[in-house]
Amino acid sequence: MKRIGIIGVGEIGRAIVTGLCEADDKSPEVFLSPRGARAAAELSERYEGVQICADNQEVVDRAEVVIIAVRRQDRHEALAGLRVDGNKLVINVMAGVGIDDLRRTLATDAPLVRAIPLPAVRERRSVTVTCPSHPEVNSLFEHLGGVLPVTDEAAFNVFSALTGTLTTHYWYLATLTSWAIGHGIASDEAEGYVRSLFPEVGRALSDETRSLHQLAANHETPNGNNERIRTTWFDPANSEALNKALDDLLADLK
């Protein structure tokens, strides 16, 4: 892929550009829409092959692969009137916007592929779910850390719902920090200690020989502190509340 266009230069668009342009091999030409002007200007100044286009139609015309990364609620305004020839390849990274929906909006016969890139693609260390499988799209995201093609949009939406839990993890850590502060620990010490507790969790996750349940068990002592917090706080009611929140999100994504 030599010419990639991105409509919507927000967090994900910026991460994709960074991951592509800071790879070891030759980066592609990248054409950015004027949406997200500040981020687009920053990227075009930083990377030689990145250019800002006058409008979204120019992005489509100059690119072989078009990545649509605008917010779901902005898609009709951003995409209205765009002409997308059938020889283009369109990658849709908008959460909750299905293939049929986007095809009606664009009125195109071009191949459309959904994808869920995460911000970590900037370091080329994030697995991206795609649907349907497409060799060029798979190659692009394999280059950015890995790819997981799925066969249908029902499965794709389940993975999309899972991504909605990321900030909950950060908020959990922030709540632990606030609890410690409430018990007289200085804020910098509390946050520093909480940050130091969890890098090992990330390292342990790379051990695919153990299931997630096994990893949890291996980090617990029977009747110990970890088991106590898990069984008293993460109880059946807590688990059910999480399942319901995910079910409700999944229903909105369909």
Salt bridges, closest charged atoms under 4 A:
GLU11 OE1 - ARG14 NH2 3.35
GLU11 OE2 - ARG122 NH2 2.72
ASP25 OD1 - HIS143 NE2 3.32
GLU42 OE2 - ARG46 NH2 2.37
GLU58 OE2 - ARG62 NH1 3.16
GLU64 OE2 - ARG3 NH1 3.81
ASP74 OD2 - ARG35 NH2 3.80
ASP74 OD2 - ARG71 NE 2.85
ASP101 OD2 - ARG75 NH2 3.12
GLU123 OE1 - ARG125 NH2 3.51
GLU153 OE2 - ARG114 NH1 2.90
GLU191 OE2 - ARG195 NH2 2.98
GLU200 OE1 - ARG203 NE 3.14
ASP207 OD2 - ARG210 NE 2.81
GLU220 OE2 - ARG230 NE 2.44
ASP248 OD2 - LYS244 NZ 2.86
